[in-house]
Amino acid sequence: MGKSAGSSYLANQKKDPSQRNGVSLLLPPMDVEDLRVIAGYGNVNTFTYSELRAATKNFRPDLILGEGGFGIVYKGVIDENVRPGFGTTQVAVKVLNPEGFQGDMEWLAEVNYLGQLSHPNLVKLIGYCCEGHHRLLVYEYMACGNLEKHLFQRVCLTMPWSTRMKIALGAAKGLAYLHAAERSIIYRDFKTSNILLDEDYNAKLSDFGLAKEGPIGDQTHVSTRVMGTFGYAAPEYIMTGHLTARSDVYGFGVVLLEMLIGRKAVDKNRSSRDYNLVDWVRPLLINSRKLFRLIDPRMEGQYSNKVATEVSALAHRCLSHNPKGRPTMDQVVEILQSIEDLPESKEDLLLGSGGIAVTLYEAPKLEDDTSNKSSTKNYEETEAKMHTRRRIKPGNGRSKSEPPADFNLFSPDSDRHHRDIESKSRHSRFAKPSLDQVYGI
């Protein structure tokens, strides 16, 4: 594309009539070629491939932060040596795998949304590179990784109740911000692996590749291919393809349940009765007698019964099978803030801190060797005490989960794939979304 094409594109750019929380968004580029001819699109920098190669020390393997269907994420530093005049900044560089689950449209969606939206609970997009066949995104570096890692690693530092509630409130504020526009932005892939944490455990939403604009005017929903992650997608969305902001509320309810119970949304190592966390736990959330036997036993003594009951009731509402029975994200934020303001919550904060933010927990091993006998005995003694206090023991290995065989979909795992969920009734093949499906144009 030459200069005239770029001038024509810019001339046709108009402000979107909807005001997104005081931010007026430009209409998105139609494709990567359009993006290339725009100088200074959004609030982000355009980097060359050689600059990002220098920032990551030639994409050194020991700087890898994570890897998934989209590609690999590297830790890097952008400073004077990379770009003269650029202040020293730690970054995370996502390198899109051209053969992965994300394509140009998902990559472009991230540039469009994160390049123009700004909120304390959204990860900051610093820049991008679309030089030749390369597709890279440059984010602010999040020192504490993602929420999934903290909740489900086999040997990990246990995240206390107060920190989990802080993260829940922060993530809720991020979703509420997206939903607050005249034409809301539906996140569509809310899950623990997409919630990043800074050094102070402030939650920020990342990965906007599946985000989509919501209904406008008299519309009640947006019809679209069913995409997301098994275990987090709302049931009505899976069955009908009808997408609303309440679909995100359901996903939030699943994550809140994971933080409350300390188990993954889907776990193939569980029995058919309880491998799906929502199906198993939701009916019990409003049963106070059973509730306190379900809460993650690693948080023993860190919360009051009243606060735990309030949080469980909120999760139960968010997971309602009737979308209209779910609260809005604004209401979720209000409820979580009111819970935070309870005197009992302030007591919980003191109980959970104790001068250190975390306690060490190691899942029990099943080997019979002599070296493990003492640790196994200690675990059994601890577990017996938990039953005395009306707690249940944590599951042994928390391995990667996968969907049942009769679903044609990808399951959640630590690789942070973007998944495509196809409902039972459709059995359609996996394919990338079209442009209008990504942007709702």
N, C-alpha and C positions, 0 to 999 in steps of 0.2 A: 504493500500500500504506500502510495506517495503522499506528499504534503497536502495535495488537494483533498485526498480522502480524509485525512486527519482534520482539516479545516471544516469539511462538510459534517463530520461527526460532531465536532465541538459546537458547530452552529445549530445542530439539531438537538443538542442536549438541553433539556428543560428540567426545572426543578419538579420533583415529584410533589403533587398537591398535598399528600399526607405529610404531616409534620411528625417526625419520630422523636418524641421527647425533646422538642425544640430543635432537632436536627433535620434539615431539609436535604434529602438524599438525591444525588444525581441518578438519572436512569442508568442502569448498568451497561457496560460494554457488551455488545452482542457476542463477541468471541475474543480470543487472545489477540488476533490481528488488530482489532479495534483498540484494545488496551495498549498495544505497543505504540500507537500513534498519538496517544494522549500524554501530554507532559504533566507530571505531577498529579496523577489521578488520586482523589481522596486525600487522606492525611498521611500517606506513607511514602517511603523512599523507593526508588528504583535502583537495584543493585545489578552489577555485572556478575557474570558467573565467576570470573577470576577474583573479584572482591570477596565473594562468599567462600571460594576455595581457600583464600588466604585467611579468612576469619575462622575457618574450621581446621586450619593447618593441613590443607589438602584432604579434608574429610577423613581425618585420622580415626581409626577404629576405636581407640580408647576414649574418644569423645562422644561416642554414641549414647544418646539418652534413652532411645526407644526405637522400636521397629514394628511396622504393621503393614496392612494391605496397601496403605497409601505410600509407603516407602520408609525411609530412615530419618530420624531426627538427631541432629548433632548439636552439641554445645559449642558455642563459638564466642569470639570477642571481636567487636568492630571498634577500631580506634584510629589514630592518626596514620598508622602503618597500612591500614586497609583503605581508608578514605580520608584524605587530608581535611582537617577541620571538624571531623566527626568525634564527638566526645566518647571516651571509653565506655562501652556498653556491652554487658553480657547478653547473649542472645541464644535462642534455640532456632536452628535452621532445619526446616522440613524439606526433604528432597523427594519430590513426587516420583514414584515408580511408574513409568509409562505402561507397565503390564499389570499394575495393581488394580484395586477396586475403585480408586478415584480416577477421574478423567479431567479434561480441561474445564468442563462445566462446573464440577464441584470445586476445583481449584479457583476458578473465577468467582464463584459464589463467596468464598472466603475473602478474597480481595475486595469484593464489592461491599460486603457487610462490615467486616472488621476494619476495612480501610476508611469507613466513614462514621461508624458508631464508636462512642467512647463512654465507658462506665467503669467504676471501680471493680465491678464483678464480671467484666469481660476481659479476656486476655488481650493485650495490646499487640496489634500487628505493626511492626516497625517498617517492613518493606517486603519487596518481592523481586523475583528475577524470572523473566520469560524470554531469555536469550536463546535463539535457535529452538532446539527441542527441549531445553531445560525448563523445568517448572519448580521454583523454590519459593518458600515463604519464610519470612524472618520474624519471629515473635520475641517478646520479652522473655527472659529466662525466668522460670519458676523453680525456685530452689528446692521445694519440698515435693516435687513431682505431682502425681495424680492421686486422687482419693482411693482409687481401687488398690493401689500398692499398699497404702497404709491399713486398709481394712482386711485384706485377704492374703497377704504374704504368709507363708507357712511359719517362718521365724521372723518376727517383726516387733517393733515397738508398738504397744497397744495404745490406740488413740482414745483419750478419756472422753467421758460424756460431754463435758463443757466444750471441748474442741469440736466434737461432732455437731453439737447444736449451733456453734458459731459458723461452721461450714454450711450447715443446712440453711441458715438465715442468709448468708452471703449468696449462695447459689439461687435461692428463692428471689432475692433482689435482682439478680442478673436476668432471670426469666421474666420477672415482672416488668423490667425495663423494656425488654423485647416486645412484650405483649401490649405495652402502653400506647402504642401509636394508633392513629386513626385506622391505618391498615397494619395490623400487627405482624411481627416477624415470628413465625413458629419455628422453634429450634429443631424439633423432630428427632433428635438423637441424644436426649438427656440420659446420661449414665455416669457411673463412677469414674470411668477412665477418661471422660471428657471434662471432669472438674479438676482443674489444676490448682495448686496451693503454693503461695509464696512463702518466704521465710517465716512469716508470722501466722501462717495457716489461714490466710485470707483466700476465699474461694473465688476462682475466675473461670468462666465458661470458655471452652476452646472448641475448635473443629466445627466450623460453620458450613461445611460442604453440603449438608442436607437441609440447611435452613430454607424456608419458603415463606413468601408473603401470604398472610391470611385473608379471609373473606372481607369484602367491602360492601357497603350499602345494605341491600336487603338479603345478601347472601348469608346463608347459615354455616357454610363450610366451603372448603376447597377440595375438589376431587383430584386425586393424584395417585400415581403408582405407590404401592405400600413399600416404604423404605424405612430402615432403622435397625434396631438390634432386638433379637428375640429375648423376651422376658421383660422388656421395658416399653414396648409399643402398646398403646391402648387397644383393648379388644374390639371396639367399634371401628377403629381405623384399620385394623387387620381384616375385618370382615367386609367392610364397605369401601375403603379407600377415602372416606370422608375425613378430612383433616381440619381440626379447630385448635384454638389455644388450649382447650381442655385436654387435648391429647398430650401436651407437654405436662399438664398437671398430673396426669396419671404416671408419666415417667418420673416426675418428682416424687410421687408417692412411693414408687418402687425403691428409689435411692434412699428415701427416708427410712423405709423398712429395712434396707440393708444395713444402714447405720445403727438402727435400733437393735436388730437381731444379731448382726455380725456374720451374716451368711450371704452368699451370692444369690442373685435373682434366680439363676438356674444352675443346678449342680448335678451332673450326671451320676455322681457317686452315691447320691441319696436314693431312697426307695421311690417307687412310683407314687407313693402317697405324699411325699414332701420334697421331691426334687425341684418343683416349682414353688418358690418361696411365697409368692402372692396367693396362689391357690391354697396353700397349706395354712398360712398364718393369718390371712385377712379375717376369716370368721372368728378368730380367737382374740383379735385386738380389742374388742369391746367386752371381753370376759376378764374382769379384773383378777379372778382367781387363777386363771391360766396365764395371763399376760406376763406376770413377773417370773414365770418359769421359762419364758421364751427369750427375754432380753439377754443380750450378750453377757455371759457370766464374767468376762474379763473386766467389766465395768462395775463389779460388785461394790456396793457402798458409795457410789459416786453420784447418785441421784435420789430424789425423794419419790415416793409413790405417786404423789399428786402430779408432779412434773412429768413423770413417765406416762401416766394415764392421759394427760393432755396431749402429749406428742403422739401417742398411739391412736388417740381419737382423730387427730389430724391426718395421720397416715391412712386410717380407715376411710375417711371422707375423700381423700385424694384418689383412692383406689376404687371408688364407686363404679360399678358397671354402667351406670347411667351417667353420661357426661354432664348433664344438668345438675346432678347431685354432687358434683365436685366443686370445691371453691375456686375462685379465680386466684391467680398468683398474687394479686394485690391483697386479697383476703388471707392467703397463706402467710405473706410477710407480716401482716397485722397480728395474726394468731401467734406466730413464732416470737414476735417482739413482745407481745403480752405475756407469753410464757417466760421469756427472758427477764421480764420485769417482776415476776413473782418473787416474794421473799425466799421461797424454797429454792429457786434457781440460783440465787446469790449464795445460798448455803451449799448447793451442789458445786458451784464454782470453787469454793474453798475446799470442799472434799476432794474434788478432782485434781486440784493443783498440787497442794502439799509441797510446794517448792520445786516440783518437777512436772513436766507436762505429760509424761508417758510412763507406763510400767511395762516391764518385759514379759512377753508371753511366748511360749514355744508350744506348738501343737505336738501332742504325744506321738511317738513313733511306735510301730508295731513289731519291730525286729525282736528276736528272742535272745540276742547275744547278752553276755553277762554285763557288759558295760552299760546297758540300758535298763537293767533291772531296778536300780535304785530310783532313777528318774520316773520309771513307770509306776513304781510304788508310791512315790510322792504325788504323782498326778492323780492316782486313784484315791488317795487320802483327801486331796483337794476337791476332787469331783464329788466325793461323798458329802463333804461339807456343803457344797453347792446345792445338792439335793435337799439337805436339811434346811437351807435357806430358800427353798422353792425355786431353784434354778435348774436348768438342764445343762448337760455338758456340751462343749463345743464339738463340732464334727471333727473327725480326725484329719484326713488330707483334704484341703480345699483345692481341688484340681480344676483345670479348665472345664467349662461347661459347654454343652452342645444341645441342640434342639432334638425333639423326638423325630424318629425316622419318617413320619408321615408329613413333616413340614419341609418345604423346599426353600431353605433359608440358611443363612450363616448365623452362628451362635456367638455370644460375647466371649472374648478371651483377652489376654493381656496384650495382644498385638494391635489393639485399637483400629481394627478394620472398619471401614464404612460398609454396612451390610444392606442387603436388599431382602426384605421380608415379603414373601408371596403368600397370600392366604390359601387355605386348603382348597377353597372352591375354584381357585384360578389355575393353579399348577402351571403358571406361565414361566418361561425361561428367564434367566438373569440377563439384564441389559442395562446399559447406562441411560439415565434420564435425558430427555430432550431439553433444549434450552428453556422452553416455556414451562416445563415441569420444575426446573430449578428456580426460576425467577418469577413464575406466575404471570408472565407477560401475555 
